[in-house]
């Protein structure tokens, strides 16, 4: 069994109506939030993904593994909430 990760991934389809805006927003977001990465797009027909993950091995050095994992996930969710608040005109319900 390989190393497991706690991932958070948000992928954008090449058919998304907000593709260009989302790409700009995500590019700015990763510059301001070092724990996040933007992968792609390679061209106009490819997906791109905003992601943040951390190996479970990272949490083994912490005294309280569960607390460390909770802090990691909570921190990422707070960053995403701020992103959502900064761009309320974007559809955040998956439509």
N, C-alpha and C positions, 0 to 999 in steps of 0.2 A: 504494500500500500504506500503510495507516494505522499508527499507533503500536502496537507490540506490547507485551503485558504478560506478566509471570510471575505467573499467578494460583494461589491456593490457595482452593478453595471447598468448603464442606460444606453440603449442602442437606438440610433436614428436611421430609419429606412431611407433609401434613395428616393422613395415616392412621397416622403413627408412634405406637406405644404409649407412647413416652417423650417425646412432643412437649412437654408442659407442663414437665417436668423439664429437658429440653434447652434450652428457651427461657430458663429461669431461669439455667441454667449458662452459656449463651452470653452472656447479658446481663452477668453478672458478669465473664466472661472478657474482654469488650471493654472494660469499665471498667478492668481491670487490665493490659491489653495494647493500647496505643494504635495499633499497626499493624493491628489487626483491626477489621472493621465487621460489624454485624448488620443485615441487610436484611429487613424484614418481621417478622412476618406482618401482612398488612393485615386479615385476619380469620381465623376458625377454619378456613376452607376453603382457605387459601393456604399455599404453601411459605414457609419462611424459610431464609436462607443466612448462614452465617458465612464471611467472606472476608478475604483480604489479598492485595493485588497491588501491583506496582510497575512503572512503565514501563521498558522497556529503555533508553530515552533517559537515565534516571537513572544508569545504570551507565556511560555513556560518559565521564563526567567522572572516573571512577576510573582510577588508573594501571594496575591489573590488572583488567580487566572480568570475567574468569572468577572470580577470587578474590572480587570483590565480589558477584557473583551467587551463588556458593557460600555466602558468609557470610549473605546474605539468606535463602536457602532453609534453611540449617542453623538459623538463628535462629528461623524460623517453626516448623520441625519440633521444636525444643527446647520452644517454648511449647506446642505441641500435645501433646508427650509429658508435660509437666507437667500439662496439663489431664486427660489420660487417667489419670495417676497419682492425681490428686485426686478423680476420680470413677470408681473401678474397677467400681462396680456397673452402670454404663451399658454397653450392648453396643457395643463398638468394632469389631466385625467386619462391620458392614453388614447384619446380620440384623434 
